Amino acid sequence: MGCEMGSMFGMSGWMWFPGLLVVGALVGFGVWAVARLGPGGQKSVRILEGRLARGEIDAEEVQRRPAILEGSR
């Protein structure tokens, strides 16, 4: 009547591997999405485009600044 707990409730170790891959992929995608879309991502580009539209900076500056910001991360 005892339950064998040594094999993770009836699942062997290799059966957990696909689930761990999926969880790892989801976590990785979440980190990527936050880094890509978070502060400093598209928001900075929109700010630069707004400054270009107002004539505060030129097109060369719009292209140069994101490269500088990417290098500082």
C-alpha positions in Angstrom: 0.0 0.0 0.0 3.0 2.2 0.0 3.6 4.9 -2.7 6.9 4.9 -4.4 8.1 8.5 -4.2 11.6 7.9 -5.6 10.5 8.2 -9.2 8.8 11.6 -8.9 5.2 10.4 -8.6 5.6 7.8 -11.3 7.4 10.0 -13.8 11.0 9.2 -14.6 13.6 12.0 -14.9 13.6 12.2 -18.7 9.8 12.8 -18.8 10.4 16.2 -17.0 12.9 17.4 -19.6 10.4 18.6 -22.3 8.4 20.5 -19.7 11.5 22.2 -18.4 12.5 23.2 -21.9 9.1 24.8 -22.5 9.3 26.7 -19.2 12.8 27.8 -19.9 11.8 29.0 -23.4 8.8 30.9 -21.9 11.1 32.6 -19.3 13.7 33.4 -21.9 11.0 34.9 -24.2 9.6 37.0 -21.3 13.1 38.4 -20.4 13.7 39.2 -24.1 10.3 40.9 -24.4 10.8 43.0 -21.4 14.3 44.0 -22.5 13.2 44.8 -26.0 9.9 46.6 -25.2 10.8 48.0 -21.8 12.1 51.4 -21.0 14.7 52.5 -23.4 13.5 50.2 -26.2 10.9 51.6 -28.7 10.1 54.5 -26.4 13.5 56.1 -27.0 13.1 55.7 -30.8 9.7 57.5 -30.6 11.2 60.3 -28.6 14.0 60.8 -31.1 11.5 60.7 -34.0 9.4 63.4 -32.2 12.5 65.6 -31.8 13.3 65.1 -35.5 9.8 66.2 -36.4 10.1 69.3 -34.3 13.4 70.1 -35.9 15.4 69.8 -32.7 17.8 67.2 -34.2 18.7 66.0 -37.7 18.3 62.6 -39.3 21.9 61.7 -38.7 21.5 62.3 -35.0 18.4 60.0 -35.0 20.5 57.2 -36.5 23.5 57.8 -34.3 21.8 58.0 -30.8 20.2 54.5 -30.7 23.7 53.0 -31.4 25.1 55.0 -28.5 22.3 53.9 -26.2 22.7 50.2 -27.2 26.4 50.4 -26.5 25.8 51.7 -23.0 23.6 48.8 -21.9 
